[in-house]
Amino acid sequence: MARDSAIADDLVQDTIVRALDKAESFTPGTNLRAWCFAILRNLFLEQHRQGCRERIALEDYGHHPASTSESSPHAQTEMQELESLLWQISPLLREALVLVGAQELTYAEAADICGVEVGTMKARVSRARAALKKVMATQDRKNGPEGAQT
């Protein structure tokens, strides 16, 4: 469903947490697998809708940049490059990295905003950093030796 292993991992973890939290609503004698799959599906759809809202908000943010006229041209270029790199990682990971890294929220605050556990948020931020490094390394290889440092 997710087509991304990091998103799928988060989805399974969130499903288990929600299933354990709502264990009293499970009817003994019914199909546990089907019950868990229903939770997983609902979480996936919920996260997909949340991702659509996130894209709209981020697109709006992109049209109204914060006073970049005060920044140096070099700083503006670096910010544009970073923004380009961020859009190359998955939406869930990007959201986690922006909330914790750029917005300077605590893991707990970011987890609360996203409706996930603190551990899930920490894992997302960690995977986001790794994914961003991978994207940056790929970009450096594409740019060739002129982008490499000695």
C-alpha positions as CSV (number, residue, x, y, z in Angstrom):
1,M,0.0,0.0,0.0
2,A,2.7,2.5,1.0
3,R,5.2,1.7,-1.8
4,D,8.0,2.9,0.5
5,S,9.6,0.6,3.1
6,A,10.1,3.4,5.7
7,I,6.4,4.4,5.4
8,A,5.4,0.8,5.6
9,D,7.5,0.2,8.7
10,D,5.9,3.2,10.4
11,L,2.4,2.1,9.3
12,V,2.9,-1.4,10.8
13,Q,4.3,0.1,14.0
14,D,1.4,2.5,14.3
15,T,-1.0,-0.3,13.6
16,I,0.4,-2.5,16.4
17,V,0.4,0.5,18.8
18,R,-3.2,1.3,17.9
19,A,-4.3,-2.4,18.1
20,L,-2.8,-2.8,21.6
21,D,-4.4,0.5,22.7
22,K,-7.8,-0.7,21.4
23,A,-7.5,-4.3,22.4
24,E,-10.7,-4.2,24.4
25,S,-12.7,-3.5,21.2
26,F,-11.5,-6.8,19.6
27,T,-14.2,-9.4,19.7
28,P,-12.7,-12.8,20.7
29,G,-13.4,-15.5,18.2
30,T,-13.3,-13.1,15.2
31,N,-10.5,-12.9,12.8
32,L,-7.6,-11.0,14.4
33,R,-5.7,-10.6,11.2
34,A,-8.7,-9.0,9.5
35,W,-9.2,-6.6,12.5
36,C,-5.5,-5.6,12.3
37,F,-5.7,-5.1,8.6
38,A,-8.7,-2.8,9.0
39,I,-6.7,-0.7,11.5
40,L,-3.8,-0.6,9.1
41,R,-6.0,0.4,6.2
42,N,-7.6,3.2,8.2
43,L,-4.3,4.5,9.4
44,F,-3.0,4.5,5.8
45,L,-5.9,6.4,4.5
46,E,-5.7,8.8,7.5
47,Q,-2.0,9.4,6.8
48,H,-2.6,9.8,3.1
49,R,-5.2,12.6,3.8
50,Q,-2.8,14.2,6.2
51,G,-0.1,14.1,3.5
52,C,-2.4,15.9,1.0
53,R,-3.0,18.7,3.6
54,E,0.8,18.8,4.2
55,R,1.5,19.2,0.4
56,I,-1.0,22.1,0.2
57,A,0.5,23.8,3.2
58,L,4.1,23.4,1.9
59,E,3.2,24.6,-1.6
60,D,1.7,27.7,0.0
61,Y,4.8,28.1,2.1
62,G,6.9,27.9,-1.1
63,H,5.0,30.8,-2.7
64,H,5.5,33.1,0.4
65,P,9.2,32.8,1.3
66,A,10.3,34.3,4.6
67,S,12.2,37.6,4.1
68,T,15.0,36.2,1.9
69,S,15.8,39.7,0.6
70,E,17.8,40.2,3.8
71,S,19.8,37.0,3.2
72,S,23.0,36.7,1.1
73,P,22.6,35.3,-2.4
74,H,24.7,32.3,-1.3
75,A,22.4,31.6,1.6
76,Q,19.4,31.8,-0.6
77,T,21.0,29.3,-3.0
78,E,21.7,26.9,-0.2
79,M,18.2,27.1,1.1
80,Q,16.8,26.4,-2.4
81,E,19.1,23.4,-2.7
82,L,18.0,22.1,0.7
83,E,14.4,22.6,-0.2
84,S,14.9,20.7,-3.5
85,L,16.6,17.8,-1.6
86,L,13.8,17.7,1.0
87,W,11.2,17.2,-1.7
88,Q,13.1,14.0,-2.8
89,I,12.5,12.2,0.5
90,S,9.1,10.7,1.5
91,P,6.4,13.0,2.9
92,L,6.4,11.4,6.3
93,L,10.1,11.6,6.7
94,R,10.2,15.2,5.4
95,E,7.5,16.2,7.8
96,A,9.4,14.7,10.8
97,L,12.6,16.4,9.8
98,V,11.0,19.8,9.2
99,L,9.1,19.7,12.5
100,V,12.1,18.6,14.6
101,G,15.0,20.2,12.6
102,A,13.6,23.4,11.1
103,Q,10.8,24.2,13.5
104,E,12.9,23.1,16.5
105,L,10.0,21.2,18.1
106,T,10.8,18.5,20.6
107,Y,10.2,14.9,19.6
108,A,7.2,14.8,21.9
109,E,5.7,17.9,20.4
110,A,6.3,16.7,16.8
111,A,4.9,13.2,17.7
112,D,1.8,14.9,19.2
113,I,1.2,17.0,16.0
114,C,1.6,13.9,13.8
115,G,-0.5,11.7,16.1
116,V,2.3,9.1,16.6
117,E,4.4,7.8,19.5
118,V,7.6,9.6,20.4
119,G,9.6,6.5,19.4
120,T,8.0,6.6,16.0
121,M,8.9,10.3,15.6
122,K,12.5,9.6,16.6
123,A,12.7,6.7,14.1
124,R,11.3,8.9,11.3
125,V,13.8,11.7,12.0
126,S,16.6,9.2,12.0
127,R,15.5,7.7,8.7
128,A,14.9,11.2,7.3
129,R,18.4,12.2,8.1
130,A,19.8,9.0,6.5
131,A,17.5,9.5,3.4
132,L,18.6,13.1,3.1
133,K,22.3,12.1,3.3
134,K,21.7,9.5,0.6
135,V,20.0,12.0,-1.7
136,M,22.8,14.5,-1.1
137,A,25.4,11.8,-2.0
138,T,23.5,10.9,-5.1
139,Q,23.4,14.6,-6.1
140,D,27.1,14.9,-5.5
141,R,27.8,12.0,-7.7
142,K,25.7,13.5,-10.4
143,N,27.4,16.8,-10.2
144,G,30.8,15.2,-10.6
145,P,34.2,16.3,-9.3
146,E,33.4,20.0,-9.3
147,G,31.0,19.4,-6.5
148,A,33.5,17.3,-4.5
149,Q,35.7,18.8,-1.8
150,T,39.4,18.0,-1.4
